[in-house]
Structures are given as structure tokens and as C-alpha cells.
Amino acid sequence: MHFGISGPFDCHIYALRGPGGTVLIDSGGGTHTDAILENLRADFGSAEVESLIVTHCHLDHSGGAAGVRAKTRCKVIANELTSPILENGDEEKSGLRLARQQGMYSRDFRFEACPVDKVVKDGETFEAGGLKWKAITVRGHSADSACYFAEADGKRNLFSADVVFYGGVLGLINAEGSDLRGYRADLRKLGDLRVDGLFPGHGLFTVRGGQRHIDVAIEQLAKGFVSRQIGQGDLIF
């Protein structure tokens, strides 16, 4: 939704090509799956996907998972909190029911249930696309949010979804499951990763010096303050 290269309600969808295939991080809302795969084909020469990692249940990140899986036959990976929401097509927890009421989606749009092929736990390392990944649950934006860390070409990359953004902005929103208690408990897990590339679900990303953006948010919480949140002033999707 930020760059206008897929659906108007899609998050950033990242593709990381490893020795074992391409890994997608998040799937968009499900309205423009063909456009997403066409972008992949244009950039990588192929729309083949080995794995899809879903960071959390909100529809702009998870709504296209079933379609991507059906079209590419990829393996879907999600943490143990997100998995039941995907597999049940839970329209309440995904936010679709509220989004329909707000007029963002048509009344006949549905959240298609998606099987999860691999369920990961907080702190678990796993393989996808021939690369080693680590799942890091960081509640706060939602009750099931997770970040995913991977090294590639000598760079340390964190796909932070809506947990933390460029500039240390937090993803605290006025929605069920979003609260500061999760951030207070979990954000410090991101403190010692020495991240180069920080790739959030919306807005700016950076390929260098990513850890300092994370540390800003951690330091603010440690001092008893709350870092800026998405949606404040110019910090919009």
C-alpha cells in the first residue's frame, strides 16, 4: 500500500532468494496475488516460491497466504500463535470483520483459510530457501506478531513486520490485541542482533545500520517513555 506496486491494502512483501529457492515474507491481503507474483517474475525471472513466512495474522499480511500457496505450491511457515488463525480463516482476529465494517473491503470478501506446513516457536531456528532463519515473537502490535531474522550474502537481516519501523517507530495501534505490555515484555529480544538490513511491513526500510533503529525504541521503553507510533503525524501507512 506504500509504493503502489500491488494491492491498495497490501503490506510490503519481501522476497529473499537463497540457495534452496525464494522465500516470501508475508503475502498481502489477497486481492492482488497475481500482481505480486508478476512482480516476482519480473525481478527474479521466475514466480517460483519455496516458502512463505507469515509474520502475523492481520489481513494485509496474511490474507493472500492461501492464494500464494495454491498458485506456487510453496510451504507456509508461521508461528504457533498465528497458525490457528490462518488455518481457521479467523475473520475476527485477522481484522477482516472490522475492515469490512469500515468499508475497506467489500461485504463479500472472505479470509480464505490456509494450511500451515511448518509451525515455529519463539526462538526456534529453521531452514527455508536454503537459509537459516530465527523466529522471534514480539507481541505488542498484535498478540501473535513475530519478526524473522536471516543472514544472506554476509548481511544480517530482520524482517520486522509491524513490530518496529524505521526511526524506532512502534506499531502500537487501536485494535484488539495491540498493547504496550507485549512491547515491554518482548521488544528487548531484538537488542543484540546486530542487524544490517531492517525490513518492516510498511514505510521506509534500510539495508545498512538497521540495529540503531531498533535500539532507539528499546532505549525509549527502558527510560519509561513510549517511542512514536505508526499513524502519528506523517507516520502513516
CORJO-V661735 format. One record per residue. N is the residue number from 1. SS is DSSP state (hx for helix, st for strand, lp for the rest). OMEGA is omega in radians with two decimals (* if undefined). D_FIRST is the distance of its C-alpha to the first C-alpha in Angstrom with 1 decimal. Layout:
# CORJO-V661735
[[N/SS/OMEGA/D_FIRST] [N/SS/OMEGA/D_FIRST]]
This chain:
# CORJO-V661735
[[1/lp/-3.08/0.0] [2/lp/-3.05/3.8] [3/lp/3.08/5.9] [4/lp/-3.12/5.5] [5/lp/2.97/7.8] [6/lp/-3.07/7.2] [7/lp/-3.11/6.4] [8/lp/3.12/4.6] [9/lp/3.11/5.2] [10/lp/2.95/5.1] [11/lp/2.94/6.0] [12/lp/3.10/7.4] [13/lp/-3.07/10.2] [14/st/3.06/13.3] [15/st/3.12/16.5] [16/st/-3.09/19.9] [17/st/3.10/22.9] [18/st/-3.12/26.1] [19/lp/-3.14/29.7] [20/lp/3.13/29.3] [21/st/-3.08/26.1] [22/st/3.07/22.3] [23/st/3.00/20.5] [24/st/3.02/16.9] [25/st/-3.07/15.4] [26/lp/-2.90/13.3] [27/lp/-3.04/12.5] [28/lp/-3.01/9.3] [29/lp/3.10/10.1] [30/lp/-3.14/12.7] [31/lp/-3.04/11.9] [32/lp/-3.11/11.2] [33/hx/3.13/13.4] [34/hx/3.13/15.5] [35/hx/3.11/12.9] [36/hx/-3.13/12.1] [37/hx/3.07/15.9] [38/hx/3.04/16.5] [39/hx/3.12/14.5] [40/hx/3.12/16.7] [41/hx/-3.13/19.7] [42/hx/-3.07/19.2] [43/hx/-3.03/18.9] [44/hx/-3.12/21.4] [45/lp/-3.13/23.6] [46/lp/3.07/23.2] [47/lp/3.09/20.8] [48/lp/-3.14/23.2] [49/lp/3.13/21.9] [50/lp/-3.12/24.5] [51/st/3.00/22.6] [52/st/3.06/19.4] [53/st/3.10/19.1] [54/lp/-3.00/17.3] [55/lp/3.11/17.0] [56/lp/-2.88/17.1] [57/lp/-3.06/17.1] [58/lp/-2.90/14.1] [59/hx/-3.11/12.6] [60/hx/3.10/9.0] [61/hx/-2.97/11.2] [62/hx/-3.00/14.2] [63/lp/3.14/14.0] [64/lp/-3.03/14.1] [65/hx/-3.12/17.0] [66/hx/3.14/19.7] [67/hx/3.10/18.5] [68/hx/-3.14/18.1] [69/hx/-3.11/21.5] [70/hx/-3.06/23.1] [71/hx/-3.06/22.0] [72/hx/-3.07/22.8] [73/lp/-3.14/25.3] [74/lp/3.04/23.9] [75/st/3.12/25.0] [76/st/-3.10/22.7] [77/st/3.08/23.1] [78/st/-3.13/22.4] [79/st/-3.01/24.5] [80/lp/3.08/27.2] [81/lp/-3.14/25.3] [82/lp/-3.01/22.2] [83/hx/-3.13/24.3] [84/hx/3.11/26.0] [85/hx/3.08/22.9] [86/hx/-3.03/21.5] [87/hx/3.12/25.0] [88/hx/-3.07/25.7] [89/lp/-3.01/22.4] [90/lp/-3.06/22.6] [91/lp/3.09/20.5] [92/lp/-3.07/21.8] [93/lp/3.10/20.9] [94/lp/-3.13/17.5] [95/lp/-3.08/16.6] [96/hx/-3.10/16.4] [97/hx/3.12/19.6] [98/hx/-3.13/18.5] [99/hx/3.07/15.1] [100/hx/3.13/17.3] [101/hx/-3.14/19.6] [102/lp/3.09/17.0] [103/lp/-3.14/16.1] [104/lp/3.13/12.6] [105/lp/3.12/14.0] [106/lp/-3.07/17.3] [107/lp/-3.11/20.5] [108/lp/3.13/21.2] [109/lp/-3.11/18.1] [110/lp/3.05/19.4] [111/lp/-3.08/18.5] [112/lp/3.12/20.5] [113/lp/-3.08/22.7] [114/lp/3.05/22.5] [115/lp/3.06/25.6] [116/lp/-3.06/25.3] [117/lp/3.10/27.6] [118/st/3.11/27.9] [119/st/-3.10/27.8] [120/st/3.13/27.9] [121/lp/3.10/29.3] [122/lp/3.12/28.6] [123/lp/-3.10/30.0] [124/lp/3.00/30.5] [125/st/-3.10/30.3] [126/st/-3.13/29.6] [127/st/3.01/29.2] [128/st/-3.12/26.3] [129/lp/-3.10/26.2] [130/lp/3.12/29.5] [131/st/3.10/28.0] [132/st/-3.11/29.0] [133/st/3.01/26.4] [134/st/3.08/26.8] [135/st/-3.13/25.1] [136/st/3.13/25.0] [137/st/3.08/24.5] [138/lp/-3.14/23.3] [139/lp/3.13/23.2] [140/lp/3.02/21.9] [141/lp/3.01/18.2] [142/lp/-3.10/19.4] [143/lp/-3.06/22.8] [144/lp/-3.01/21.9] [145/lp/3.08/19.6] [146/st/2.99/20.6] [147/st/-3.12/20.0] [148/st/-3.06/21.2] [149/st/3.09/23.4] [150/st/3.01/24.6] [151/st/3.11/26.8] [152/st/3.13/26.4] [153/lp/3.10/28.4] [154/lp/-3.14/29.9] [155/st/3.14/26.7] [156/st/-2.98/25.8] [157/st/3.04/22.2] [158/st/3.03/20.5] [159/st/-2.89/17.2] [160/st/3.11/16.8] [161/st/-3.12/13.9] [162/lp/-3.14/13.6] [163/lp/-3.12/17.3] [164/st/-3.04/17.5] [165/st/3.04/15.4] [166/hx/3.14/16.5] [167/hx/3.14/19.5] [168/hx/3.12/20.5] [169/st/3.10/18.1] [170/st/-3.12/18.3] [171/lp/3.12/16.0] [172/lp/-3.08/18.6] [173/lp/3.11/17.4] [174/lp/-3.13/19.4] [175/lp/3.10/19.3] [176/lp/3.10/22.0] [177/lp/3.13/22.5] [178/lp/3.13/21.0] [179/lp/-3.06/23.9] [180/hx/-3.13/25.4] [181/hx/3.12/28.2] [182/hx/3.10/26.0] [183/hx/-3.13/25.0] [184/hx/-3.10/28.7] [185/hx/-2.88/29.8] [186/hx/-2.98/27.4] [187/hx/-3.11/25.6] [188/hx/3.09/28.8] [189/hx/-3.09/28.5] [190/hx/-2.96/26.1] [191/lp/-3.03/28.7] [192/lp/-3.05/30.7] [193/lp/-3.10/28.4] [194/lp/-3.04/28.7] [195/lp/2.95/25.1] [196/lp/-3.10/24.4] [197/st/3.07/20.8] [198/st/-3.03/18.4] [199/st/3.14/15.0] [200/st/-3.07/13.0] [201/lp/3.14/10.0] [202/lp/3.01/7.9] [203/lp/-3.09/9.2] [204/lp/2.96/12.3] [205/lp/3.11/14.4] [206/st/3.13/18.0] [207/lp/-3.12/20.5] [208/lp/3.06/23.5] [209/lp/-3.08/24.8] [210/hx/-3.06/22.2] [211/hx/-3.09/24.9] [212/hx/3.10/25.5] [213/hx/3.08/22.1] [214/hx/-3.07/22.9] [215/hx/3.08/26.5] [216/hx/-3.12/25.6] [217/hx/3.13/24.2] [218/hx/-3.12/27.2] [219/hx/3.11/29.7] [220/hx/3.12/28.5] [221/hx/-3.14/28.9] [222/hx/3.13/32.3] [223/lp/-3.14/33.5] [224/lp/3.12/32.7] [225/lp/3.09/29.7] [226/lp/3.08/26.1] [227/lp/3.12/23.5] [228/lp/-3.14/20.8] [229/st/3.07/18.0] [230/lp/-3.13/14.3] [231/lp/3.13/14.1] [232/lp/3.10/17.3] [233/lp/-3.11/17.8] [234/lp/-3.10/15.3] [235/lp/-3.09/13.7] [236/lp/3.10/10.6] [237/lp/*/7.1]]
